[in-house]
């Protein structure tokens, strides 16, 4: 008998629903919220209102695209946290109501664990899944972590950001040079046309395997201020090289600690996850280092890097196999550690 899981993701500004059946993806529908672009960042109240408007049509489309009926669904998985509380409440409330109405189990999901487990989504029989243990570099707008993944739900964070995350640094620096939100993809696009060695930015000296990006952000802003005093057209004349140099610095900061983590743990299976893992420069650099250090690499498809229902559904699938269900007193939480 097949196991069919409906996954709901609503942690930030994307409303997504997906169907996973026996580990294989049948559908993954995402409704983006373009309204935040003009504000240069996510506005929590607008995000939660948009989730309320989007969640029913998104779930309906996911079920339709999957070619199943509601009665085929064995459980519903939802993002409990971390994330924006108002947005999480929409997904949590919907999941509870759906579970009650269809008399099926409810499964709470940690958003960060789901990003890691995105590597276990299968679209065909040729997809190669990671072997345990492996290291996962989780890089997104809100999180930068190095994680030892020993099993589906046995994960240890051995390095984390002490201030800004990598994606946050991309977005804030991009905004300072006039690029739209989210800034990361726009920086990446310009960087492909620039020279990464044109400008030199500060790399932090942080102990152990932790990260810091606030110093780089500040250095970038002061660098712009000083050069704009001399040339008001400095940004427009150098935007490709600025993006290339910024992106290069962020990537090197990320890779320096990942190399140390691999050496210390003696783990050569390396994965990346989160929105920044779609960055072309990061993937290229990781491939270079993979060849140098004999790493086995697991790089997600771009459609699985940002927040999506598929990662929630696959995590729910493995929790279902473990009979790890939630009761209906479960509450959304903005901070949720694993």
Phi and psi restraints in degrees (value plus and minus 20) as a CYANA .aco file:
   2 UNK   PHI     -92.2   -52.2
   2 UNK   PSI     129.9   169.9
   3 UNK   PHI    -129.2   -89.2
   3 UNK   PSI      97.7   137.7
   4 UNK   PHI    -136.9   -96.9
   4 UNK   PSI     104.3   144.3
   5 UNK   PHI    -139.0   -99.0
   5 UNK   PSI     112.8   152.8
   6 UNK   PHI    -117.2   -77.2
   6 UNK   PSI     104.9   144.9
   7 UNK   PHI    -130.3   -90.3
   7 UNK   PSI     116.5   156.5
   8 UNK   PHI    -140.2  -100.2
   8 UNK   PSI     105.1   145.1
   9 UNK   PHI    -141.0  -101.0
   9 UNK   PSI     104.0   144.0
  10 UNK   PHI    -170.0  -130.0
  10 UNK   PSI      19.7    59.7
  11 UNK   PHI     -98.4   -58.4
  11 UNK   PSI     -43.5    -3.5
  12 UNK   PHI    -159.0  -119.0
  12 UNK   PSI    -126.1   -86.1
  13 UNK   PHI    -136.8   -96.8
  13 UNK   PSI     -12.5    27.5
  14 UNK   PHI    -135.4   -95.4
  14 UNK   PSI     108.9   148.9
  15 UNK   PHI    -117.4   -77.4
  15 UNK   PSI     102.9   142.9
  16 UNK   PHI    -159.9  -119.9
  16 UNK   PSI     126.4   166.4
  17 UNK   PHI    -159.2  -119.2
  17 UNK   PSI     122.3   162.3
  18 UNK   PHI    -164.2  -124.2
  18 UNK   PSI     135.9   175.9
  19 UNK   PHI    -138.1   -98.1
  19 UNK   PSI     104.5   144.5
  20 UNK   PHI    -134.7   -94.7
  20 UNK   PSI     110.6   150.6
  21 UNK   PHI    -145.6  -105.6
  21 UNK   PSI      95.9   135.9
  22 UNK   PHI      34.1    74.1
  22 UNK   PSI      16.2    56.2
  23 UNK   PHI      68.3   108.3
  23 UNK   PSI     -28.0    12.0
  24 UNK   PHI    -120.8   -80.8
  24 UNK   PSI     118.7   158.7
  25 UNK   PHI    -100.6   -60.6
  25 UNK   PSI     104.2   144.2
  26 UNK   PHI    -121.1   -81.1
  26 UNK   PSI     -50.6   -10.6
  27 UNK   PHI    -181.2  -141.2
  27 UNK   PSI     134.0   174.0
  28 UNK   PHI    -174.3  -134.3
  28 UNK   PSI      79.9   119.9
  29 UNK   PHI    -128.5   -88.5
  29 UNK   PSI     112.1   152.1
  30 UNK   PHI    -149.2  -109.2
  30 UNK   PSI     110.0   150.0
  31 UNK   PHI    -127.7   -87.7
  31 UNK   PSI      92.4   132.4
  32 UNK   PHI    -104.1   -64.1
  32 UNK   PSI     135.4   175.4
  33 UNK   PHI    -132.0   -92.0
  33 UNK   PSI      71.7   111.7
  34 UNK   PHI     -90.1   -50.1
  34 UNK   PSI     -34.7     5.3
  35 UNK   PHI     -79.7   -39.7
  35 UNK   PSI     -45.8    -5.8
  36 UNK   PHI     -95.8   -55.8
  36 UNK   PSI     -36.6     3.4
  37 UNK   PHI     -77.9   -37.9
  37 UNK   PSI     -63.9   -23.9
  38 UNK   PHI     -90.2   -50.2
  38 UNK   PSI     -35.1     4.9
  39 UNK   PHI    -117.1   -77.1
  39 UNK   PSI     -25.8    14.2
  40 UNK   PHI      52.5    92.5
  40 UNK   PSI      -0.5    39.5
  41 UNK   PHI     149.6   189.6
  41 UNK   PSI     150.1   190.1
  42 UNK   PHI     -96.9   -56.9
  42 UNK   PSI     108.8   148.8
  43 UNK   PHI    -117.9   -77.9
  43 UNK   PSI      90.3   130.3
  44 UNK   PHI     -73.1   -33.1
  44 UNK   PSI     -64.9   -24.9
  45 UNK   PHI     -84.4   -44.4
  45 UNK   PSI     -61.7   -21.7
  46 UNK   PHI     -85.4   -45.4
  46 UNK   PSI     -56.3   -16.3
  47 UNK   PHI     -83.4   -43.4
  47 UNK   PSI     -66.9   -26.9
  48 UNK   PHI     -86.1   -46.1
  48 UNK   PSI     -56.8   -16.8
  49 UNK   PHI     -84.8   -44.8
  49 UNK   PSI     -60.5   -20.5
  50 UNK   PHI     -86.4   -46.4
  50 UNK   PSI     -57.0   -17.0
  51 UNK   PHI     -79.7   -39.7
  51 UNK   PSI     -61.7   -21.7
  52 UNK   PHI     -80.9   -40.9
  52 UNK   PSI     -57.5   -17.5
  53 UNK   PHI     -94.3   -54.3
  53 UNK   PSI     -53.0   -13.0
  54 UNK   PHI    -112.4   -72.4
  54 UNK   PSI     -46.2    -6.2
  55 UNK   PHI     -84.4   -44.4
  55 UNK   PSI     -61.3   -21.3
  56 UNK   PHI     -87.6   -47.6
  56 UNK   PSI     -69.6   -29.6
  57 UNK   PHI     -83.2   -43.2
  57 UNK   PSI     -52.8   -12.8
  58 UNK   PHI     -87.6   -47.6
  58 UNK   PSI     -65.3   -25.3
  59 UNK   PHI     -83.9   -43.9
  59 UNK   PSI     -63.6   -23.6
  60 UNK   PHI     -78.6   -38.6
  60 UNK   PSI     -62.6   -22.6
  61 UNK   PHI     -88.1   -48.1
  61 UNK   PSI     -58.5   -18.5
  62 UNK   PHI     -81.8   -41.8
  62 UNK   PSI     -61.3   -21.3
  63 UNK   PHI     -87.3   -47.3
  63 UNK   PSI     -61.4   -21.4
  64 UNK   PHI     -85.3   -45.3
  64 UNK   PSI     -67.5   -27.5
  65 UNK   PHI     -82.2   -42.2
  65 UNK   PSI     -56.5   -16.5
  66 UNK   PHI     -89.5   -49.5
  66 UNK   PSI     -38.7     1.3
  67 UNK   PHI      52.8    92.8
  67 UNK   PSI      12.0    52.0
  68 UNK   PHI    -140.9  -100.9
  68 UNK   PSI     156.3   196.3
  69 UNK   PHI    -130.0   -90.0
  69 UNK   PSI     140.1   180.1
  70 UNK   PHI     -77.3   -37.3
  70 UNK   PSI     -54.5   -14.5
  71 UNK   PHI     -88.4   -48.4
  71 UNK   PSI     -33.3     6.7
  72 UNK   PHI    -102.0   -62.0
  72 UNK   PSI     -35.1     4.9
  73 UNK   PHI     -98.1   -58.1
  73 UNK   PSI     106.5   146.5
  74 UNK   PHI    -109.0   -69.0
  74 UNK   PSI     -45.7    -5.7
  75 UNK   PHI    -183.3  -143.3
  75 UNK   PSI     139.0   179.0
  76 UNK   PHI    -138.8   -98.8
  76 UNK   PSI     107.7   147.7
  77 UNK   PHI    -127.0   -87.0
  77 UNK   PSI     123.1   163.1
  78 UNK   PHI    -162.7  -122.7
  78 UNK   PSI     135.3   175.3
  79 UNK   PHI     -97.9   -57.9
  79 UNK   PSI      96.3   136.3
  80 UNK   PHI    -103.2   -63.2
  80 UNK   PSI     -52.3   -12.3
  81 UNK   PHI     144.3   184.3
  81 UNK   PSI     157.9   197.9
  82 UNK   PHI     -96.2   -56.2
  82 UNK   PSI     146.0   186.0
  83 UNK   PHI     141.1   181.1
  83 UNK   PSI    -185.8  -145.8
  84 UNK   PHI     -98.0   -58.0
  84 UNK   PSI     105.9   145.9
  85 UNK   PHI     -79.7   -39.7
  85 UNK   PSI     -65.0   -25.0
  86 UNK   PHI     -80.6   -40.6
  86 UNK   PSI     -60.4   -20.4
  87 UNK   PHI     -87.1   -47.1
  87 UNK   PSI     -63.5   -23.5
  88 UNK   PHI     -82.0   -42.0
  88 UNK   PSI     -57.0   -17.0
  89 UNK   PHI     -82.3   -42.3
  89 UNK   PSI     -54.6   -14.6
  90 UNK   PHI     -84.2   -44.2
  90 UNK   PSI     -69.0   -29.0
  91 UNK   PHI     -86.2   -46.2
  91 UNK   PSI     -60.3   -20.3
  92 UNK   PHI     -83.7   -43.7
  92 UNK   PSI     -65.5   -25.5
  93 UNK   PHI     -84.6   -44.6
  93 UNK   PSI     -63.2   -23.2
  94 UNK   PHI     -82.3   -42.3
  94 UNK   PSI     -64.7   -24.7
  95 UNK   PHI     -81.7   -41.7
  95 UNK   PSI     -62.0   -22.0
  96 UNK   PHI     -81.5   -41.5
  96 UNK   PSI     -67.0   -27.0
  97 UNK   PHI     -83.6   -43.6
  97 UNK   PSI     -61.1   -21.1
  98 UNK   PHI     -84.7   -44.7
  98 UNK   PSI     -62.1   -22.1
  99 UNK   PHI     -84.2   -44.2
  99 UNK   PSI     -63.7   -23.7
 100 UNK   PHI     -85.4   -45.4
 100 UNK   PSI     -64.4   -24.4
 101 UNK   PHI     -84.9   -44.9
 101 UNK   PSI     -50.3   -10.3
 102 UNK   PHI    -129.0   -89.0
 102 UNK   PSI     -15.6    24.4
 103 UNK   PHI      34.1    74.1
 103 UNK   PSI      30.6    70.6
 104 UNK   PHI    -147.2  -107.2
 104 UNK   PSI     140.8   180.8
 105 UNK   PHI     -86.9   -46.9
 105 UNK   PSI     135.5   175.5
 106 UNK   PHI    -131.2   -91.2
 106 UNK   PSI     113.1   153.1
 107 UNK   PHI    -147.8  -107.8
 107 UNK   PSI      97.5   137.5
 108 UNK   PHI    -104.2   -64.2
 108 UNK   PSI     123.8   163.8
 109 UNK   PHI    -148.2  -108.2
 109 UNK   PSI     116.1   156.1
 110 UNK   PHI    -102.5   -62.5
 110 UNK   PSI     102.7   142.7
 111 UNK   PHI     -77.3   -37.3
 111 UNK   PSI     -58.6   -18.6
 112 UNK   PHI     -92.5   -52.5
 112 UNK   PSI     -60.8   -20.8
 113 UNK   PHI     -79.3   -39.3
 113 UNK   PSI     -58.2   -18.2
 114 UNK   PHI     -85.1   -45.1
 114 UNK   PSI     -58.3   -18.3
 115 UNK   PHI     -79.2   -39.2
 115 UNK   PSI     -60.1   -20.1
 116 UNK   PHI     -87.1   -47.1
 116 UNK   PSI     -63.9   -23.9
 117 UNK   PHI     -98.4   -58.4
 117 UNK   PSI     -19.6    20.4
 118 UNK   PHI     -78.2   -38.2
 118 UNK   PSI     -43.2    -3.2
 119 UNK   PHI     -90.8   -50.8
 119 UNK   PSI     -28.0    12.0
 120 UNK   PHI    -122.1   -82.1
 120 UNK   PSI     -14.8    25.2
 121 UNK   PHI     -91.7   -51.7
 121 UNK   PSI     110.0   150.0
 122 UNK   PHI    -130.7   -90.7
 122 UNK   PSI     113.9   153.9
 123 UNK   PHI    -130.4   -90.4
 123 UNK   PSI     -39.2     0.8
 124 UNK   PHI    -176.6  -136.6
 124 UNK   PSI     152.8   192.8
 125 UNK   PHI     -92.2   -52.2
 125 UNK   PSI     -31.2     8.8
 126 UNK   PHI    -107.5   -67.5
 126 UNK   PSI     -32.0     8.0
 127 UNK   PHI     -81.7   -41.7
 127 UNK   PSI     108.9   148.9
 128 UNK   PHI    -115.7   -75.7
 128 UNK   PSI     101.4   141.4
 129 UNK   PHI    -113.9   -73.9
 129 UNK   PSI     131.0   171.0
 130 UNK   PHI     -86.5   -46.5
 130 UNK   PSI     128.5   168.5
 131 UNK   PHI    -112.6   -72.6
 131 UNK   PSI     130.4   170.4
 132 UNK   PHI    -109.2   -69.2
 132 UNK   PSI     130.0   170.0
 133 UNK   PHI    -102.3   -62.3
 133 UNK   PSI     139.5   179.5
 134 UNK   PHI    -162.8  -122.8
 134 UNK   PSI     140.7   180.7
 135 UNK   PHI    -116.4   -76.4
 135 UNK   PSI     116.5   156.5
 136 UNK   PHI    -142.3  -102.3
 136 UNK   PSI     104.4   144.4
 137 UNK   PHI    -112.5   -72.5
 137 UNK   PSI      87.1   127.1
 138 UNK   PHI    -115.2   -75.2
 138 UNK   PSI      93.6   133.6
 139 UNK   PHI    -148.8  -108.8
 139 UNK   PSI      97.2   137.2
 140 UNK   PHI    -165.6  -125.6
 140 UNK   PSI    -192.8  -152.8
 141 UNK   PHI     -85.5   -45.5
 141 UNK   PSI     -48.5    -8.5
 142 UNK   PHI    -135.2   -95.2
 142 UNK   PSI     -28.4    11.6
 143 UNK   PHI    -162.0  -122.0
 143 UNK   PSI     119.6   159.6
 144 UNK   PHI    -157.3  -117.3
 144 UNK   PSI      91.7   131.7
 145 UNK   PHI    -163.1  -123.1
 145 UNK   PSI     127.8   167.8
 146 UNK   PHI    -127.4   -87.4
 146 UNK   PSI     105.5   145.5
 147 UNK   PHI    -145.5  -105.5
 147 UNK   PSI     110.7   150.7
 148 UNK   PHI    -105.4   -65.4
 148 UNK   PSI     101.6   141.6
 149 UNK   PHI    -125.6   -85.6
 149 UNK   PSI      84.3   124.3
 150 UNK   PHI    -113.0   -73.0
 150 UNK   PSI     -45.8    -5.8
 151 UNK   PHI    -179.6  -139.6
 151 UNK   PSI     159.0   199.0
 152 UNK   PHI     -75.3   -35.3
 152 UNK   PSI     -56.3   -16.3
 153 UNK   PHI    -148.3  -108.3
 153 UNK   PSI      -0.6    39.4
 154 UNK   PHI    -134.9   -94.9
 154 UNK   PSI      74.5   114.5
 155 UNK   PHI    -148.6  -108.6
 155 UNK   PSI     122.1   162.1
 156 UNK   PHI    -148.5  -108.5
 156 UNK   PSI     102.8   142.8
 157 UNK   PHI    -100.8   -60.8
 157 UNK   PSI      98.1   138.1
 158 UNK   PHI    -128.6   -88.6
 158 UNK   PSI     -26.5    13.5
 159 UNK   PHI    -176.3  -136.3
 159 UNK   PSI     119.5   159.5
 160 UNK   PHI    -171.1  -131.1
 160 UNK   PSI     143.8   183.8
 161 UNK   PHI     -95.3   -55.3
 161 UNK   PSI     122.3   162.3
 162 UNK   PHI    -117.2   -77.2
 162 UNK   PSI     -22.7    17.3
 163 UNK   PHI    -171.5  -131.5
 163 UNK   PSI    -132.1   -92.1
 164 UNK   PHI     -90.8   -50.8
 164 UNK   PSI     129.2   169.2
 165 UNK   PHI    -107.9   -67.9
 165 UNK   PSI     146.1   186.1
 166 UNK   PHI     -80.2   -40.2
 166 UNK   PSI     -64.7   -24.7
 167 UNK   PHI     -84.5   -44.5
 167 UNK   PSI     -54.3   -14.3
 168 UNK   PHI     -86.0   -46.0
 168 UNK   PSI     -59.5   -19.5
 169 UNK   PHI     -84.1   -44.1
 169 UNK   PSI     -62.6   -22.6
 170 UNK   PHI     -76.8   -36.8
 170 UNK   PSI     -70.7   -30.7
 171 UNK   PHI     -84.9   -44.9
 171 UNK   PSI     -64.1   -24.1
 172 UNK   PHI     -89.0   -49.0
 172 UNK   PSI     -61.5   -21.5
 173 UNK   PHI     -88.8   -48.8
 173 UNK   PSI     -58.1   -18.1
 174 UNK   PHI     -82.3   -42.3
 174 UNK   PSI     -61.3   -21.3
 175 UNK   PHI     -81.9   -41.9
 175 UNK   PSI     -56.3   -16.3
 176 UNK   PHI     -88.9   -48.9
 176 UNK   PSI     -39.3     0.7
 177 UNK   PHI    -129.3   -89.3
 177 UNK   PSI      -4.5    35.5
 178 UNK   PHI      65.4   105.4
 178 UNK   PSI      -4.1    35.9
 179 UNK   PHI    -107.7   -67.7
 179 UNK   PSI     128.2   168.2
 180 UNK   PHI     -88.5   -48.5
 180 UNK   PSI     142.6   182.6
 181 UNK   PHI    -107.8   -67.8
 181 UNK   PSI     121.6   161.6
 182 UNK   PHI     -94.6   -54.6
 182 UNK   PSI     122.0   162.0
 183 UNK   PHI     -98.3   -58.3
 183 UNK   PSI     -48.5    -8.5
 184 UNK   PHI     -70.6   -30.6
 184 UNK   PSI     -72.7   -32.7
 185 UNK   PHI     -82.6   -42.6
 185 UNK   PSI     -52.8   -12.8
 186 UNK   PHI     -92.9   -52.9
 186 UNK   PSI     -58.9   -18.9
 187 UNK   PHI     -81.1   -41.1
 187 UNK   PSI     -64.2   -24.2
 188 UNK   PHI     -79.5   -39.5
 188 UNK   PSI     -62.8   -22.8
 189 UNK   PHI     -83.1   -43.1
 189 UNK   PSI     -65.9   -25.9
 190 UNK   PHI     -88.9   -48.9
 190 UNK   PSI     -55.6   -15.6
 191 UNK   PHI     -82.2   -42.2
 191 UNK   PSI     -50.8   -10.8
 192 UNK   PHI     -87.2   -47.2
 192 UNK   PSI     -36.9     3.1
 193 UNK   PHI    -123.2   -83.2
 193 UNK   PSI     -21.7    18.3
 194 UNK   PHI    -130.9   -90.9
 194 UNK   PSI     158.3   198.3
 195 UNK   PHI    -125.7   -85.7
 195 UNK   PSI      94.6   134.6
 196 UNK   PHI     -88.9   -48.9
 196 UNK   PSI     -33.6     6.4
 197 UNK   PHI    -119.7   -79.7
 197 UNK   PSI     -13.2    26.8
 198 UNK   PHI     -85.7   -45.7
 198 UNK   PSI     -66.0   -26.0
 199 UNK   PHI    -141.3  -101.3
 199 UNK   PSI     132.1   172.1
 200 UNK   PHI    -137.9   -97.9
 200 UNK   PSI     103.9   143.9
 201 UNK   PHI    -134.8   -94.8
 201 UNK   PSI     141.2   181.2
 202 UNK   PHI     -87.7   -47.7
 202 UNK   PSI     114.1   154.1
 203 UNK   PHI    -126.9   -86.9
 203 UNK   PSI     107.5   147.5
 204 UNK   PHI     -91.9   -51.9
 204 UNK   PSI     137.2   177.2
 205 UNK   PHI    -131.3   -91.3
 205 UNK   PSI      71.8   111.8
 206 UNK   PHI    -131.5   -91.5
 206 UNK   PSI     114.4   154.4
 207 UNK   PHI     -87.5   -47.5
 207 UNK   PSI     137.2   177.2
 208 UNK   PHI      37.5    77.5
 208 UNK   PSI    -156.8  -116.8
 209 UNK   PHI    -127.7   -87.7
 209 UNK   PSI      -6.5    33.5
 210 UNK   PHI    -100.1   -60.1
 210 UNK   PSI     141.6   181.6
 211 UNK   PHI    -137.1   -97.1
 211 UNK   PSI     139.4   179.4
 212 UNK   PHI    -170.0  -130.0
 212 UNK   PSI     114.0   154.0
 213 UNK   PHI    -145.3  -105.3
 213 UNK   PSI     -21.6    18.4
 214 UNK   PHI     -88.6   -48.6
 214 UNK   PSI     -56.3   -16.3
 215 UNK   PHI     -85.2   -45.2
 215 UNK   PSI     -60.1   -20.1
 216 UNK   PHI     -83.0   -43.0
 216 UNK   PSI     -63.9   -23.9
 217 UNK   PHI     -79.3   -39.3
 217 UNK   PSI     -65.8   -25.8
 218 UNK   PHI     -85.0   -45.0
 218 UNK   PSI     -62.5   -22.5
 219 UNK   PHI     -80.5   -40.5
 219 UNK   PSI     -60.5   -20.5
 220 UNK   PHI     -83.9   -43.9
 220 UNK   PSI     -63.8   -23.8
 221 UNK   PHI     -86.5   -46.5
 221 UNK   PSI     -62.5   -22.5
 222 UNK   PHI     -85.7   -45.7
 222 UNK   PSI     -57.8   -17.8
 223 UNK   PHI     -81.0   -41.0
 223 UNK   PSI     -63.6   -23.6
 224 UNK   PHI     -83.5   -43.5
 224 UNK   PSI     -65.8   -25.8
 225 UNK   PHI     -78.4   -38.4
 225 UNK   PSI     -67.3   -27.3
 226 UNK   PHI     -84.9   -44.9
 226 UNK   PSI     -57.9   -17.9
 227 UNK   PHI     -97.8   -57.8
 227 UNK   PSI     -51.5   -11.5
 228 UNK   PHI     -89.6   -49.6
 228 UNK   PSI     -45.3    -5.3
 229 UNK   PHI     -84.2   -44.2
 229 UNK   PSI     -50.7   -10.7
 230 UNK   PHI    -112.1   -72.1
 230 UNK   PSI     -49.4    -9.4
 231 UNK   PHI    -168.0  -128.0
 231 UNK   PSI      87.7   127.7
 232 UNK   PHI     -87.3   -47.3
 232 UNK   PSI     -34.4     5.6
 233 UNK   PHI    -122.0   -82.0
 233 UNK   PSI      -4.9    35.1
 234 UNK   PHI     -76.3   -36.3
 234 UNK   PSI     -65.0   -25.0
 235 UNK   PHI     -85.6   -45.6
 235 UNK   PSI     -70.5   -30.5
 236 UNK   PHI     -82.4   -42.4
 236 UNK   PSI     -52.2   -12.2
 237 UNK   PHI    -100.3   -60.3
 237 UNK   PSI     -39.0     1.0
 238 UNK   PHI    -147.5  -107.5
 238 UNK   PSI      -3.7    36.3
 239 UNK   PHI     -80.9   -40.9
 239 UNK   PSI     -58.2   -18.2
 240 UNK   PHI     -85.3   -45.3
 240 UNK   PSI     -65.3   -25.3
 241 UNK   PHI     -89.9   -49.9
 241 UNK   PSI     -54.8   -14.8
 242 UNK   PHI     -80.9   -40.9
 242 UNK   PSI     -66.4   -26.4
 243 UNK   PHI     -85.9   -45.9
 243 UNK   PSI     -61.4   -21.4
 244 UNK   PHI     -83.6   -43.6
 244 UNK   PSI     -63.6   -23.6
 245 UNK   PHI     -89.2   -49.2
 245 UNK   PSI     -60.9   -20.9
 246 UNK   PHI     -82.6   -42.6
 246 UNK   PSI     -69.0   -29.0
 247 UNK   PHI     -82.3   -42.3
 247 UNK   PSI     -62.2   -22.2
 248 UNK   PHI     -78.9   -38.9
 248 UNK   PSI     -63.6   -23.6
 249 UNK   PHI     -85.3   -45.3
 249 UNK   PSI     -64.9   -24.9
 250 UNK   PHI     -81.0   -41.0
 250 UNK   PSI     -64.9   -24.9
 251 UNK   PHI     -83.2   -43.2
 251 UNK   PSI     -62.3   -22.3
 252 UNK   PHI     -85.5   -45.5
 252 UNK   PSI     -57.6   -17.6
 253 UNK   PHI     -80.4   -40.4
 253 UNK   PSI     -65.7   -25.7
 254 UNK   PHI     -82.6   -42.6
 254 UNK   PSI     -66.2   -26.2
 255 UNK   PHI     -91.8   -51.8
 255 UNK   PSI     -54.7   -14.7
 256 UNK   PHI     -75.3   -35.3
 256 UNK   PSI     -66.5   -26.5
 257 UNK   PHI     -93.9   -53.9
 257 UNK   PSI     -53.4   -13.4
 258 UNK   PHI     -85.8   -45.8
 258 UNK   PSI     -59.3   -19.3
 259 UNK   PHI     -80.8   -40.8
 259 UNK   PSI     -65.9   -25.9
 260 UNK   PHI     -82.3   -42.3
 260 UNK   PSI     -62.6   -22.6
 261 UNK   PHI     -81.1   -41.1
 261 UNK   PSI     -62.6   -22.6
 262 UNK   PHI     -83.4   -43.4
 262 UNK   PSI     -61.5   -21.5
 263 UNK   PHI     -87.0   -47.0
 263 UNK   PSI     -63.1   -23.1
 264 UNK   PHI     -87.9   -47.9
 264 UNK   PSI     -59.2   -19.2
 265 UNK   PHI    -109.4   -69.4
 265 UNK   PSI     -34.5     5.5
 266 UNK   PHI      40.9    80.9
 266 UNK   PSI      10.2    50.2
 267 UNK   PHI    -122.5   -82.5
 267 UNK   PSI     104.9   144.9
 268 UNK   PHI    -129.9   -89.9
 268 UNK   PSI     -16.2    23.8
 269 UNK   PHI    -112.9   -72.9
 269 UNK   PSI      95.7   135.7
 270 UNK   PHI    -142.9  -102.9
 270 UNK   PSI     110.8   150.8
 271 UNK   PHI    -146.2  -106.2
 271 UNK   PSI     135.6   175.6
 272 UNK   PHI    -145.5  -105.5
 272 UNK   PSI     136.0   176.0
 273 UNK   PHI    -176.9  -136.9
 273 UNK   PSI     145.4   185.4
 274 UNK   PHI      75.8   115.8
 274 UNK   PSI     148.1   188.1
 275 UNK   PHI     -77.4   -37.4
 275 UNK   PSI     -57.6   -17.6
 276 UNK   PHI     -90.6   -50.6
 276 UNK   PSI     -37.4     2.6
 277 UNK   PHI     -88.9   -48.9
 277 UNK   PSI     -27.6    12.4
 278 UNK   PHI    -103.4   -63.4
 278 UNK   PSI     -28.8    11.2
 279 UNK   PHI     -83.6   -43.6
 279 UNK   PSI     107.2   147.2
 280 UNK   PHI     -86.5   -46.5
 280 UNK   PSI     -56.4   -16.4
 281 UNK   PHI     -86.2   -46.2
 281 UNK   PSI     -60.2   -20.2
 282 UNK   PHI     -83.6   -43.6
 282 UNK   PSI     -63.8   -23.8
 283 UNK   PHI     -86.1   -46.1
 283 UNK   PSI     -58.8   -18.8
 284 UNK   PHI     -86.0   -46.0
 284 UNK   PSI     -64.3   -24.3
 285 UNK   PHI     -85.2   -45.2
 285 UNK   PSI     -59.1   -19.1
 286 UNK   PHI     -83.4   -43.4
 286 UNK   PSI     -59.0   -19.0
 287 UNK   PHI     -84.2   -44.2
 287 UNK   PSI     -59.8   -19.8
 288 UNK   PHI     -82.2   -42.2
 288 UNK   PSI     -66.6   -26.6
 289 UNK   PHI     -88.8   -48.8
 289 UNK   PSI     -52.9   -12.9
 290 UNK   PHI     -79.4   -39.4
 290 UNK   PSI     -61.2   -21.2
 291 UNK   PHI     -89.1   -49.1
 291 UNK   PSI     -58.8   -18.8
 292 UNK   PHI     -87.6   -47.6
 292 UNK   PSI     -63.0   -23.0
 293 UNK   PHI    -124.0   -84.0
 293 UNK   PSI     -11.6    28.4
 294 UNK   PHI      39.0    79.0
 294 UNK   PSI      24.6    64.6
 295 UNK   PHI    -104.1   -64.1
 295 UNK   PSI     127.4   167.4
 296 UNK   PHI    -114.8   -74.8
 296 UNK   PSI      97.2   137.2
 297 UNK   PHI    -121.1   -81.1
 297 UNK   PSI     124.4   164.4
 298 UNK   PHI    -150.1  -110.1
 298 UNK   PSI      86.5   126.5
 299 UNK   PHI    -135.5   -95.5
 299 UNK   PSI     101.9   141.9
 300 UNK   PHI     -91.9   -51.9
 300 UNK   PSI     134.2   174.2
 301 UNK   PHI     -84.0   -44.0
 301 UNK   PSI     128.4   168.4
 302 UNK   PHI     -74.7   -34.7
 302 UNK   PSI     -54.8   -14.8
 303 UNK   PHI     -88.3   -48.3
 303 UNK   PSI     -34.7     5.3
 304 UNK   PHI    -125.0   -85.0
 304 UNK   PSI     -13.8    26.2
 305 UNK   PHI    -104.6   -64.6
 305 UNK   PSI     -62.0   -22.0
 306 UNK   PHI    -101.3   -61.3
 306 UNK   PSI     153.7   193.7
 307 UNK   PHI     -79.3   -39.3
 307 UNK   PSI     110.6   150.6
 308 UNK   PHI    -174.7  -134.7
 308 UNK   PSI     134.3   174.3
 309 UNK   PHI     -89.1   -49.1
 309 UNK   PSI     -44.8    -4.8
 310 UNK   PHI     -81.7   -41.7
 310 UNK   PSI     -60.1   -20.1
 311 UNK   PHI     -89.1   -49.1
 311 UNK   PSI     -51.1   -11.1
 312 UNK   PHI     -91.7   -51.7
 312 UNK   PSI     -61.0   -21.0
 313 UNK   PHI     -86.7   -46.7
 313 UNK   PSI     -60.7   -20.7
 314 UNK   PHI     -88.9   -48.9
 314 UNK   PSI     -56.1   -16.1
 315 UNK   PHI     -86.6   -46.6
 315 UNK   PSI     -60.3   -20.3
 316 UNK   PHI     -82.6   -42.6
 316 UNK   PSI     -55.0   -15.0
 317 UNK   PHI     -81.3   -41.3
 317 UNK   PSI     -66.3   -26.3
 318 UNK   PHI     -92.4   -52.4
 318 UNK   PSI     -50.8   -10.8
 319 UNK   PHI     -88.4   -48.4
 319 UNK   PSI     -55.5   -15.5
 320 UNK   PHI     -82.8   -42.8
 320 UNK   PSI     -63.2   -23.2
 321 UNK   PHI     -81.6   -41.6
 321 UNK   PSI     -48.3    -8.3
 322 UNK   PHI    -107.7   -67.7
 322 UNK   PSI     -22.7    17.3
 323 UNK   PHI      37.2    77.2
 323 UNK   PSI      18.4    58.4
 324 UNK   PHI    -118.7   -78.7
 324 UNK   PSI      66.2   106.2
 325 UNK   PHI    -127.6   -87.6
 325 UNK   PSI     143.4   183.4
 326 UNK   PHI    -129.8   -89.8
 326 UNK   PSI     135.7   175.7
 327 UNK   PHI    -115.9   -75.9
 327 UNK   PSI     155.3   195.3
 328 UNK   PHI    -105.1   -65.1
 328 UNK   PSI     -10.8    29.2
 329 UNK   PHI    -111.0   -71.0
 329 UNK   PSI     -23.6    16.4
 330 UNK   PHI     -79.2   -39.2
 330 UNK   PSI     121.4   161.4
 331 UNK   PHI    -146.7  -106.7
 331 UNK   PSI     127.4   167.4
 332 UNK   PHI     -86.0   -46.0
 332 UNK   PSI     129.8   169.8
 333 UNK   PHI    -162.3  -122.3
 333 UNK   PSI     114.1   154.1
 334 UNK   PHI     -88.8   -48.8
 334 UNK   PSI     -49.1    -9.1
 335 UNK   PHI    -138.9   -98.9
 335 UNK   PSI     103.8   143.8
 336 UNK   PHI    -166.6  -126.6
 336 UNK   PSI      82.8   122.8
 337 UNK   PHI    -109.3   -69.3
 337 UNK   PSI     134.6   174.6
